[in-house]
């Protein structure tokens, strides 16, 4: 009986530890955990206790066990997929998204400037260095991915777990081009350089701990991005109309 109680306490301790790692964003949705043997050694617990903990977290929807291993569950995906279906090709989606982002990004940058640790600041420096490096490769897809990753780092630096998880879920929609085509944005003349400059300004303000400057820099960045997206959408619509006019001859009698 005593051994059973002890095993249960160990199991609960593992559950609490892994829950905290997931909540704080240290373990991210989609990431694969180490194998059972390695985890049991790392936690210095028995494998049965570890299995019980994984089973509890799986039942709560935080872990996903497959034949290939145990993964952190994409626990917000079931909510976001129907939303993505509703927003796809919706003309209001981009405007509403950027209106939402302007408020959130401004506050996220402010909070990050107030709460970022030295580790967070080093991570932001690394992200900016990566963005400078990938820009030289002239690969819009990689640059767009680095863009999303940078904003995730800002959320992490803020240490607001609600904001982190909600915006991480929205980041998945952004990666799937639900609101606008990120590659097209990065292919627009002069935009890549301007975006890098704006991201660096946000990072510098956060690293300096200047909340006002960080908030203002983030607001300018989102406003600029939305302006470029509107121009892209306008140009695309004009091209569509021009092509319709060119193709009208196929619809007329000889």
Secondary structure, 3 states (H helix, E strand, C coil): CHHHHHHHHHHHHHHHHHHHHHHCCCCCCCCECCCHHHHHHHHCCCHHHHHHHHHHHHHCCCEEEECCEEEECCCCHHHHHHHHHHHCCCCCHHHHHHHHHHHHHHHHHHHHHHHCCHHHHHHHHHHHHHHHHHHHCCCHHHHHHHHHHHHHHHHHHHCCHHHHHHHHHHHHHHHCCCCCCHHHHHHCCCHHHHHHHHHHHHHHHHHHCCHHHHHHHHHHHHHHHHHHHHHHHHHHHHHHHHHHHHHHHHHCCC
